[in-house]
């Protein structure tokens, strides 16, 4: 789950949609009726879906940026926006089954545009959505193990449109690098270390900053990759 706040986030969006469009063009599908699918038989069901999501996130807590003033070396706390644009990976678990009729039937197309292979069923309607930050996921795998590790992510509900697009709302816990409580209490004051005022604050210094998990809500569009 990447938080995009800089001016070039439009380029990221364009790249993701380009990747998705390329995948769709390579595979190629044709929607067919349930009757046609039943006649062909051997219907496969595409259940769990992997996707890429993009959308806006709103945190419930206030977020702060901490700096040392170059003028008088006092601590300056500035409240930052608690709204951001997120790019994340998702897993979708359909709620409606094939028997309940919540979905559509498809066949893949070959290079000449002719349908080939077995038909498959793609559930539509409501899905349970799980989001996860691959950066924290990979860190957990490379450390002490995946279980009982803190990850950025959340759960929510989504609605599937056709085969490739979902609209979702999720409740998420995201980590932000924030000044520690005792640092916030020194706002407007100088910070002395070994008798001298410090002139810089490093966000990587655990003495002054901490990874704070903040509850938030997101509304996003999901592009299904599989």
N, C-alpha and C positions, 0 to 999 in steps of 0.2 A: 504494500500500500504506500504509494509515493504521494507526498503532499506537494502540489505544484503551486507556487506563489509568484514565480518570476515571470517576466514579460514574454518568455518564449514557450509558455505552456501550450500555445496553439500548435507548435511544431510537434509536440508529443502526441497531441490528439490526432493530428494528420497522419503521423507514423503508425499509430495503432489502428486507425481505420484502414490505412493502406494494407497493413498486414492481414487484417480481417477480410478485406475485399479480395486479396490475392488467394487466400485459402478457399474462399467461396467459389472463385473462378476455377480453381484447380479441381475441386471436388465436383461441383455442379449437381443439382438435384432437380427433380420434377415431382410436384405434388400429384398424388393419385387418389382415387376414391377408395372408401373402405371395401366396396364390392370388388374392385380391381385387386386390392391387396389380398382379400380372402381367396380370390380365384388363383392367384399366384402361390399363396401359402407360404409357410416358413417365415412368418413375420417376425422381425427382430424389434426389440424395444430399446430405445435410447433413453436411459434413465438419468443417472447422475451426469451433470453437464459442467464442464470446465469453461470459464469465461474470463474476460477482462472487463472491468467496470470503470466508469468515469462518472463523476458527479460531485455535488457540493456537500460539505460536512459542516455541522454547527456544533461546537462544544458547549457544555453547560457551564464550565468554570472559566474564569478570567485567565488570560495568558499574559505573561510579562517578558519583556526584554530588559536585561540588566547591563548597564555600561558605567564606566568611570568617566566623569566629565573631564575633558582635557583642559578646561578652564580653571577649575578649583579642586580637582581630584575628589569630588563628592560622588557618591553612588546615585545614579539616575535610573529609576525604574519607569519604563514606559509600557503602557498596556497595548498589546498587539491584537490584531483581528482574530476573533475566534471562529471565523468562517474561512474555509479553505476549499480548494479543488483537489479531489483525491483520484488517484489512479491505483487500482488494486486488482488482485486476482479473486475469483469467486468460484464456489461450488454450489450448484443448484440441485435440490432434491424435489422432484415433482410430487404434488399431493394427489392429483387426479390420476387414475389408472386408465389403461386401455379399455377396460370393461365399462368404465363410467363415461367413456366417449370424450374425454378431455384431451384432444390432440388431433394430429393430422398424420397422413401416410405419405411416404416419399420413396422414390427410387433414384439411385445415382445415374448420372449421364456419362456416357463414354465420350471420346474425343470428337465423334461425329454428331453428338447431341442426342443419341438414342439411349433410352432407359435400359439399364442392365442390372443384374444381380437381384437379390432378394429385396422385397419391400421392407421398410422399417417404419415404426411408429414413433412419433415425437410428441410427448405429452405437452399440453399447453395449459393455460389457466394458472392457478396458484402454485408457487413453489416455495420451499424453505431455502433461504439464501444464507450461506456462510462465507464471510470474507476473511482473508488472511494476508498479512504482510510477508512476502517471501524473504525479505531481508532478515527479519527476526526469526523466521522459520529456518533459514539456512544457518543462522547463528546458533540456534538451539541444537541442530543436528551436528554441528561441528564442536559443540561444547560437551556438557555433561549428559546430553541426551535430550530427546524431544519431550518426554513426559515431565510434567510439573514445571515447565518453563513458561515464562511470561511471553506472550505473543500479542502483537497488535492485530485486532480483528473484531468480528462481531457477528450477530445473527439478525435475520429479518425475514420479510416476506417479499416475494416478487411475482410478477405476472408475465407470462410468456406470450409474445406476439409472433406467430409463425414459427419458424425453425431457429432463428438466429438472435432475436432481440428480446430482452427482458427489461422491465421497469421495476425497480426495487426500492424499498425503504428499510433501512437497517439501524440497529442500535449497536454502537461500537465503542470499544475501549482503545484509545490511541495514546501512545507515549509521546510526551513533549519534554524537551530539555528545559527545565525551569529553575530559577534561583531558589535556594533553600529558604525556609521560613525566617531564620535569623538574619539572612541577608536582606530580605524584604523589609524587615524592621529597621534597617539602617538607611532606608531611602532618604536622600538629602544630606547624609552625613559622610564623613571620611572613614575609611577602613584602614586601621593601622596594623601592620605586621612587623614585628621586631622593632617597634618604635617609629616606623616610617609609613607614610601613606602609600598605599598601593596605587599604581597608575593604570593598570589594565586588569581585566577579568577574562579568563579563558573559560569558554563554555564547556571545555573538556575537563576542567578541574572539579573533581568530586567534592572538594572542600566547600565549594560555593554553589554548585549546581547538582541537580538530581533528575533522573528520568521519572517524570510524574505521569501516571496513567489517568486520563481524563475521559469521563463519559461523554458521548456525543451521538448525534443522529445524522444520517446521510440519506440523500435521495440520489439515485444513480441509474444510469443506463448501462446494461450489460450486453456485451457482444459474445455470443456462444462460439467457442473455438472447435469443439468436437461435435 
